[in-house]
Amino acid sequence: MATQHLDPSDPMTGPVTADALAAYLRAQATEFLRALRAGRETGDGGPPSRGGPAARTKPRVGEKPRAGENGSEESADAALALRRSARRISGTLHTYRPLLDADWTESMRPELAWLSGTLGREHAYAARLDRLVTALNRLSGASSFAGQSTGAASSAGDAAKGNLTVGAAKAGALLERQLTLARTRAHSAALQALGSSRFHAVADSVAVLASEVPLAPAAATADLRPLASAAHERLCDAVSGLPLITAGHPYNAEALIHGLSPDPAPHPQDAPWHQVRLLLRLHRYAREVLHGTDAPVDVRLLTAGEALNRHRDASEAAAAAAAAARTPRIAPATAYALGVLHADQRHEVEAARFGFQQAWQRETVSTR
């Protein structure tokens, strides 16, 4: 099937001036400040990531929310909005940097990346733990084993699953200890960052951006479409380097073997996919600048982006399972459960790559 790419200039009938860029940056800066104010109104002094380290994100089934949980959700929403605006501002500065003041742009981009990364780390650890524990429960069949008769005869497959169930509990406890500790440290780092002079300097710069965009002299007569097209071409070039034929196969033994090796470095297969995910995000932001609030929803790009998000989550979850399996002096049953969990997440990685391949090679469909 021939790949059909979206040209960001297709829907535009004429040049797009720098006024659209300035309006977009002002709007995102306003959203940033609104999220910052909402976070402070929760009483935390700023929007932390996804509640405190020990806070549950959801009440149990049939349980009423406890006091303070609604505030945690509001704070989490504010943190999400803050990160979303920071990413969009940073991505827009990257794509359209020839039309903006060079010194200001180069000083702002790393600060926004630092802020977004710091605020997102705690939620990432919490989501990773939830993903791994859910996968362990699914693989071990914990719920189905609870309802089985003790006198029922077990087949060879049931015995293997029983061995997995034995190790799954300890594997889950090990993962919870490691990821909860990492989440606690990320929470402390986020609170520290929000009270730092570095963060206040970023907030002050964004406040200035909300009223005045530092455009370069070249922006007066510039058309935004060539820069947006360049972002699209970078994305297409990166996708052309992906092993999309390999992604069409249901199993990738090379990635599985590497993950179980003593080398803790990330698998080299994953890095190009992560890079495509970032370039796809930049392409989406470039389109938002061109179209403003009337930007059409490209179903193809949306589906491809969701597949790459699943790829990133599964890749990081597999790395966490492999890291836990390298813990010294763990029981063989625990190591076995972690190995099965790692293989399961690597299969999820391959499934996400296959999903991206199918989405990217699909014809473009836009909705409004």
Order of alpha helices (4+ residues) and beta strands (2+ residues): alpha-alpha-alpha-alpha-alpha-alpha-alpha-alpha-alpha-alpha-beta-alpha-alpha-beta
